[in-house]
């Protein structure tokens, strides 16, 4: 039997902005080790969500902080002894610092699309720019299943289930979610009123100085028997998200099918701290859907 080669997983962005003349510009990096010009990208760290890798690597290489838009494409190509797969997203600049010359990247450049296509060293990355330029604008709505909670059997029988908290792994998962929510520029947090749900969003809320909006209608105790209430809330959130407010909403496995149906999406299973990213156009049309499992 043959032995399969190693597989490297990485992520990057096609980061674009409007120049002073209104013409779109693309962010490229020069790597002295290879003497090439490419899109910013890098390898996934252990315990990291892939979208968080894309934003981290972009900022590390360019000193430009970005929020992710629509997924662009995935490239797979051979490297020594195996393959490398790189997932790319639209990158929307959020802030920047002066770039410092480093061993990995010694130059960055904002170039017009035409200039960037000429400057890039790799044809497949040129195709990524063609794709990114033609993608519509969208705002992400993240549907999150709460992180790992204490087992029901370990929670005192006389205590209400909606107060059951996260366990140690769940707290670690909630901390890991910080980078995922930050990658999409989430600035509104909505949750079931159950402790395990709003605890899942608490670390991000604390870091970003956001409040968590808690809704009884999303709890298991209310939501299962009142699907109309769940549907009404999710449709309202979709409209508000589509207007430009990136939002994360945390719920329970039994209520998630109703939440998805409200967005016109089919049911699917969620593991703890797993997030479905729904990219919504200005009219709340779904342009793309991504699922990201917890790395913990």
N, C-alpha and C positions, 0 to 999 in steps of 0.2 A: 504494500500500500504506500502511496506517496504521502509525503508530509506537506501540508499546506504551509505557505509562507506567512510571514507576519503581516498583520493588517494594522496600519496606522490610521487613526481617526483624527481629523482636524476640522477646523471651521474658520471662516473668514467673511468678509463683507465686500460688497460693491458699494462703497460710500460715495454719495453724490451731494452736491450743493449747488446753489445758484450763484454764479459769479457776479461781480459788480455790474457787468453788462447784461445780466439776466440769463446768460448762457449756462447750461448745466456743465459742471465740472466733476471729474472723477479723481478720487484719491489713490495714488500709486506709491509704492515704496521701491527703493533701490537696495539690493542686498549685495554688499561687496564680496561676500564669499563666492557668489555665483556670477557676479557682475550682470545681474538681470533686473528688469523692472517687472513688478507683479502687483497683484492685489494683496492687501494685508490679510494674513492668515497664520494659523499656528496649531500646534498639537493640543489635544484635549488632555486636561489634567485629571487625575483620579478624583472621584467624588464631585465632578463638575457636570452641569447640564451643558449640552452642546451649544445652545444659543449663547450661554454665558461665556463659553470659550471664544465665540466669534467676536463679542464685544471686548473681552479682555485682551485678546491678541491684537485687535485693531488699535486699542488705546496704547498698549505696550509698544507697538511698532511705530505709531504715528503721533502719539500724544493727543489724539482726537478721540473724545468720548462720543459714542454713538448709541442710538436706540434702533432696534431692529424693525424693519418693515416686512414686506412680503419675502418669503423664501424665493431665491433665484434659481438655483440648481445645485446638483451634486456632481462633483467630478471625481472619477476614479482613474488612477494611472499607476503604472509599475514603479516601484522604487527598489533599491537593493534588497533582494531576498523576499519581496512580498509586494503589497499594494498599499497605496495611500488613498483614502477617501476624504474629500474636503466638501463640506456643506457651506453654501454661501447664502447670505441674506442681503437685502437692501440695507444699507447703513445710513441713518439720518443723523447728521452731526448735532450733538447736544451742547458740547463745550470743547475747548481746546487749550493746550498749553504750548509753549515754544518747544519744537522738536529738538532733542539732543542727539548728536551723532553717536551711534553705538556700533558694536562689532557686528550685530545682526542686520541693522538698517542704518545706513549712513546718510540717506537722503529721502525726503518725501516730496511729492509734487501734486498740486491740484492742476489738472489739465482738462481742456475741453474734450468732449467725447472723441472728436476727430483726432486730436493730438494723443489722447490716451490710447486709442486703437493703434496708432503708429508706434507709440513708445513701448507698449507691452511686449514682452519677450515670448509669450505663449499664445498660440492661436485659440486654445480652448477658453482662455480667460477673456479674449476678445469677444467670444460668443456670449460670455456672461454679461458683459457690458451691453451688448445688443439687447439681451433679454431684460436686463434691469431698466434700461431706458424706456422700454415699452410697457412696464408693469404699471398698473393703476395705483393711486394712493389708497391706503387702507389704514384702519386703526385696530389694534388688537384687543380682543376680549378674551381673557384667560379663564377657563373653567377648571377649577382645581378641586381634586378630592383631598379631604383633610389628611394630614400626616398620621402616622401610626399612633393609635390611642391605646390606653390600658385595656386589656381584654375585659369584656363584659363580666366574665366570671370572677375577675379580680377586683371588681368595683363593688363596694358594699351594697348589699341588696336594698337597704333602706334609703340609699341615695339615688336621686333622679339621674337617669342615663344621660340627659342632656348636659349634665355637669361633669361627665367623665372626661378626664384630661388626657393629654398626650403622654406617652411613655418616653423613656430615654431616647429610643431610636426616633420617635416622632419629633422630639425637640431638635435632634440633629437634622432631620429632614426639613423642618421649618427654617432652620438657619441656612441650609443649602438653597432653599427656594428664594432667598434674598437676591442672589445673583441672577436667577432666571427672571424674576419679576422686574428687576432693574434693567435687564437686557432689553425688555420691550417698553421701557419707559412708563411702567404702570404708575399712575398717580391718583387712582381711586380704588378703594378696597371695600368689598361687600362680602358678607358672610352669613351663614346660618347662625342663629343665636346660640347654638350649642358650643360649649367650651372648647371641644376639640377642633372645631372649625376656626373660630376666631383666634385661638392660640396658634394655629398654622400660619396665619398672616401677621401675627404680632411682631416677630423680629423685623420684618420689612417695614411695618408701620412705625416701629420705634426709630429705625435708622432714617427713614424719610419724613418723620414727623407728620404722619398721616393718621387719621382716625379710621377705625373699622366700623362700617355701617352694618349693624346686626339685624337680621330679619327672622322673625318667628316662622314666617311662611316657608323658609328653606329648611327648617328642622325636620327630622324624621317624624317626630310626633305630629306635626301639622302638615308638612308637605306631601306625605304619602296619600293622605285622605283629601287633600285639597289641591289637585293638580292645576286647577284654574288659577289659583292664587300664585303658584310657582310660575306658570306660563305668563301671567300678566307682568310679574316682576321682571323676568328675564327679557321679555320683549321690550319693556321700558328701558332696561339697562342697555340693550343692543342699540336702541335709537340714540341714547345718550352717549354711548361709546362711539358710535359712527360719527357723531358731531365733533369728535376729536379728543375725547378723554379716554386714554388707555386704562382699562379696568380689569381687575381680577376679582372673581367671585368664587368663594369656597363653599362646597356642599358635601352631602353624604351620598354614598353609593346608591341607596334605594331611591333617592330623589334626582340623581343625575340624568336618568333617561328622560324625565319630564323637562329638565333644564335644556337638554340637547334638542328635544322635539320642538321646543319653543323657538329654536333657531333654525328649524328645518333640517336638523342633522339626525342621522340614524343613531340608534343606541350602540354603545360599545363599552367594554369593561374598562374600569379605572383601577389601578393599584394605588396604594397610599402615596400621597404627595405627587401624583401624576397630574400633568396639566395639558389640557387641550387648548391650543391657541387658535382662536377663530378671528381671521382678518376680515374686517367689515368695511365695505365701501361707504360713501357718504349717505347712500339710501339704505344702509344696513344690509345690503347684499353681501353674502359670503363669497369672498374672493379666493380664500385658501384656508386650509385647516392643517394644523400640525399637532402631533402628540409627542410629549416629552416625559419619559419615565424618570423617577427619582434615581439618582446614581447611588443612593444609600439604602 
